[in-house]
Amino acid sequence: MPGRRAEYTTEVIGNVICLVDLDKAESITNDAVHVIEDLHKRFGDLSGYRVIYRDTAGTWDELAVMENRFQGLKSVNERSQAAAVAKVAQQVSEEAPHPQDSYRTG
């Protein structure tokens, strides 16, 4: 139905926000811009979080977020929430700065 927003449950596990699409109106995939806006209002700055969702087919994937805005979809392609959380948590640790790397600010 036009104008109906995505309906979903929310659970936070560490730094991963997990959404489950309730399949009642617009899908999370099709309403991703508004879903991220809603999460930003609820949680504030999303830069410390990864956002994953289970679609109506039961597959977990990621809503990519940059500067608190939806940037696109990323494949996680897991069927269990635990596996999806573990996969994105592993990606976070692989993307984190390593002690041997040097960074300059300001």
C-alpha positions as CSV (number, residue, x, y, z in Angstrom):
1,M,0.0,0.0,0.0
2,P,1.4,3.4,-0.9
3,G,2.5,5.5,2.1
4,R,2.8,2.7,4.5
5,R,6.1,2.4,6.2
6,A,8.2,-0.6,7.0
7,E,7.3,-2.3,10.3
8,Y,10.1,-4.2,12.1
9,T,11.4,-5.3,15.4
10,T,14.7,-4.0,16.8
11,E,17.4,-5.7,18.9
12,V,20.9,-4.4,19.7
13,I,23.6,-6.9,20.1
14,G,26.9,-5.2,20.9
15,N,27.4,-2.6,18.1
16,V,25.0,-4.3,15.7
17,I,21.4,-3.2,15.3
18,C,19.3,-6.1,14.2
19,L,16.0,-5.5,12.4
20,V,13.4,-8.1,11.6
21,D,10.9,-7.2,8.9
22,L,7.3,-7.9,10.0
23,D,6.1,-8.0,6.4
24,K,3.1,-5.8,7.2
25,A,3.6,-2.9,4.8
26,E,6.6,-1.6,2.9
27,S,9.7,-3.8,3.2
28,I,12.8,-2.7,5.1
29,T,14.6,-2.9,1.7
30,N,12.2,-0.6,0.0
31,D,11.9,1.8,2.9
32,A,15.6,1.8,3.9
33,V,16.0,5.6,3.8
34,H,13.2,6.1,6.3
35,V,14.3,3.1,8.4
36,I,17.8,4.7,8.9
37,E,16.2,8.1,9.6
38,D,14.1,6.4,12.3
39,L,17.1,4.6,13.8
40,H,19.1,7.9,13.8
41,K,16.3,9.6,15.8
42,R,16.1,6.7,18.2
43,F,19.8,5.9,18.7
44,G,21.5,9.2,17.7
45,D,24.8,8.9,15.9
46,L,24.9,5.6,14.0
47,S,28.6,5.7,13.2
48,G,29.4,3.2,16.0
49,Y,26.8,0.7,14.8
50,R,26.3,-1.8,11.9
51,V,22.7,-2.3,10.8
52,I,21.5,-5.7,9.7
53,Y,18.1,-6.9,8.8
54,R,16.2,-10.1,8.1
55,D,14.1,-9.8,5.1
56,T,10.8,-11.5,4.5
57,A,12.6,-14.5,2.9
58,G,14.6,-15.0,6.1
59,T,18.0,-13.8,4.8
60,W,20.1,-11.4,6.9
61,D,21.8,-8.5,5.0
62,E,23.1,-5.1,5.9
63,L,21.9,-1.5,5.4
64,A,25.1,0.5,4.8
65,V,25.1,3.8,6.7
66,M,27.4,6.7,6.3
67,E,27.0,10.0,8.2
68,N,23.7,8.7,9.5
69,R,22.2,8.2,6.0
70,F,21.4,5.1,4.1
71,Q,24.1,4.4,1.5
72,G,23.0,1.1,0.0
73,L,22.6,-2.6,0.7
74,K,25.4,-5.0,1.5
75,S,25.2,-8.7,1.3
76,V,25.6,-10.7,4.5
77,N,23.7,-13.6,3.1
78,E,23.2,-15.5,6.4
79,R,20.2,-17.4,7.5
80,S,20.7,-17.1,11.3
81,Q,21.0,-13.9,13.3
82,A,24.0,-15.2,15.3
83,A,25.9,-16.0,12.1
84,A,25.0,-12.5,10.6
85,V,26.1,-10.7,13.8
86,A,29.3,-12.7,13.9
87,K,30.1,-11.9,10.2
88,V,29.6,-8.2,10.5
89,A,31.4,-8.1,13.8
90,Q,34.4,-9.8,12.1
91,Q,34.2,-7.3,9.3
92,V,34.3,-4.5,11.8
93,S,37.5,-5.9,13.5
94,E,39.1,-6.4,10.1
95,E,38.3,-2.8,9.1
96,A,39.5,-1.3,12.5
97,P,42.9,0.4,12.6
98,H,45.8,-1.9,13.5
99,P,48.4,-0.8,16.0
100,Q,51.1,-0.8,13.4
101,D,49.2,1.7,11.3
102,S,49.8,5.3,11.9
103,Y,47.2,8.1,11.7
104,R,47.5,11.8,12.0
105,T,44.6,14.1,12.8
106,G,44.1,17.8,12.9
